[in-house]
Amino acid sequence: MKLVWQTQGTPPFYRINRRHARGARSARPRARARPTASGAPPTRRPTRVFAWLVRHPALSFLAMATSFTLFGALSLNLAQYLLANADYLLTYGWLAVMEGGLMQFVELWTQVFVATAAFVVFKLCEVALVERISHRRAPPD
């Protein structure tokens, strides 16, 4: 891989010359996706989960409500618990670890990740419902 001096910007930057990189296929650019007939940029194909959520609005709404409730229940006072647990571990050290403070710290972080996953599910369901409502076609006459 050959580094080439780039004179633009301050401080000086290095950029990698891809033609000299090991394992480079070729210097030709990638083919770009063609715009649609209307001139709009091409759209991505939705995932199976998203398409299923758009097709089943009642179940999507139920999943959204459940994940919202789960997120609210898990994230209630979570920051205060994390700070209190960290303070406990830092104050008492090894004694706090022996009393289960480290295990509680891991459990709190697991709760953070589960709450984040619940929020992601909520947002996915929300986008699916908005997609269905905003792109609904008028019924045929």
C-alpha positions as CSV (number, residue, x, y, z in Angstrom):
1,M,0.0,0.0,0.0
2,K,1.5,3.3,-1.1
3,L,0.9,6.5,0.9
4,V,0.5,9.6,-1.2
5,W,1.0,13.1,0.3
6,Q,-2.2,15.1,0.1
7,T,-1.6,18.9,0.2
8,Q,-5.2,19.9,0.9
9,G,-6.3,20.8,4.4
10,T,-4.5,21.6,7.6
11,P,-2.9,19.6,9.2
12,P,-1.6,17.5,6.3
13,F,-3.4,14.3,5.5
14,Y,-2.3,11.1,4.0
15,R,-4.6,9.3,1.7
16,I,-4.2,5.7,0.5
17,N,-3.6,5.3,-3.2
18,R,-5.9,2.4,-3.9
19,R,-4.3,1.5,-7.2
20,H,-1.2,0.3,-5.3
21,A,-3.1,-1.4,-2.5
22,R,-2.5,-5.1,-2.2
23,G,-5.3,-7.2,-3.6
24,A,-6.9,-4.3,-5.4
25,R,-9.1,-5.6,-8.3
26,S,-8.9,-2.7,-10.7
27,A,-8.9,1.0,-10.9
28,R,-12.3,1.2,-12.6
29,P,-15.1,2.9,-10.7
30,R,-18.1,0.9,-9.4
31,A,-21.3,1.0,-11.5
32,R,-23.9,3.4,-10.0
33,A,-27.5,2.6,-9.6
34,R,-29.6,4.2,-12.3
35,P,-32.2,6.7,-11.4
36,T,-35.9,5.7,-11.9
37,A,-37.9,7.0,-14.9
38,S,-39.2,9.9,-12.8
39,G,-35.6,11.0,-12.0
40,A,-35.9,10.0,-8.4
41,P,-33.0,8.1,-6.8
42,P,-33.5,4.4,-6.6
43,T,-35.0,3.0,-3.4
44,R,-33.8,0.0,-1.4
45,R,-35.8,-3.1,-1.1
46,P,-37.3,-3.4,2.4
47,T,-36.2,-6.3,4.6
48,R,-38.6,-9.2,5.2
49,V,-39.3,-8.1,8.8
50,F,-40.2,-4.5,7.7
51,A,-42.4,-5.8,4.8
52,W,-44.2,-8.1,7.2
53,L,-44.8,-5.2,9.7
54,V,-46.2,-3.1,6.9
55,R,-48.5,-5.9,5.8
56,H,-49.8,-6.5,9.4
57,P,-50.6,-3.1,10.9
58,A,-52.5,-4.5,13.9
59,L,-49.6,-6.8,15.0
60,S,-47.2,-4.0,14.3
61,F,-49.1,-1.6,16.5
62,L,-49.2,-4.3,19.2
63,A,-45.5,-4.9,19.0
64,M,-44.9,-1.1,19.1
65,A,-47.0,-0.7,22.2
66,T,-45.3,-3.7,23.9
67,S,-41.8,-2.5,23.1
68,F,-42.6,1.1,24.2
69,T,-43.9,-0.2,27.5
70,L,-40.8,-2.5,27.9
71,F,-38.5,0.4,27.1
72,G,-40.2,2.7,29.6
73,A,-40.2,0.1,32.4
74,L,-36.5,-0.8,31.8
75,S,-35.2,2.7,31.5
76,L,-36.9,4.1,34.5
77,N,-34.2,5.5,36.9
78,L,-31.6,3.3,35.0
79,A,-29.0,6.1,34.9
80,Q,-29.3,6.7,38.6
81,Y,-28.8,3.0,39.3
82,L,-25.8,2.8,37.1
83,L,-24.2,5.8,38.7
84,A,-24.9,4.6,42.2
85,N,-23.5,1.1,41.4
86,A,-20.3,2.6,39.9
87,D,-19.9,4.8,43.0
88,Y,-20.4,1.8,45.2
89,L,-17.7,-0.2,43.3
90,L,-15.3,2.7,43.3
91,T,-15.8,3.5,47.0
92,Y,-15.5,0.0,48.4
93,G,-13.4,-1.8,45.7
94,W,-12.8,-5.5,46.2
95,L,-15.3,-5.7,49.1
96,A,-18.0,-4.4,46.7
97,V,-17.0,-7.0,44.1
98,M,-17.2,-9.8,46.7
99,E,-20.7,-8.6,47.7
100,G,-22.0,-8.9,44.2
101,G,-21.5,-5.3,43.0
102,L,-19.8,-6.3,39.8
103,M,-22.6,-8.8,39.0
104,Q,-25.2,-6.1,39.6
105,F,-23.2,-3.8,37.3
106,V,-23.3,-6.4,34.5
107,E,-27.0,-6.9,35.1
108,L,-27.6,-3.2,34.8
109,W,-25.7,-3.0,31.5
110,T,-27.7,-5.9,30.2
111,Q,-30.8,-4.0,31.1
112,V,-29.5,-1.0,29.1
113,F,-29.0,-3.2,26.0
114,V,-32.4,-4.8,26.3
115,A,-34.0,-1.3,26.7
116,T,-32.1,-0.1,23.6
117,A,-33.3,-3.2,21.6
118,A,-36.9,-2.4,22.7
119,F,-36.5,1.2,21.5
120,V,-35.2,0.0,18.1
121,V,-38.2,-2.3,17.8
122,F,-40.5,0.6,18.7
123,K,-38.9,2.8,16.0
124,L,-39.1,0.0,13.4
125,C,-42.8,-0.5,14.1
126,E,-43.4,3.2,14.0
127,V,-41.7,3.6,10.6
128,A,-43.6,0.6,9.2
129,L,-47.0,2.1,10.4
130,V,-46.1,5.5,9.0
131,E,-45.0,3.9,5.7
132,R,-48.3,2.1,5.5
133,I,-50.4,5.2,6.3
134,S,-48.5,7.6,4.0
135,H,-48.3,5.3,1.0
136,R,-51.8,3.9,1.1
137,R,-53.4,4.0,-2.3
138,A,-57.0,5.2,-2.8
139,P,-59.4,2.3,-3.2
140,P,-60.5,1.6,-6.7
141,D,-63.8,3.1,-7.8
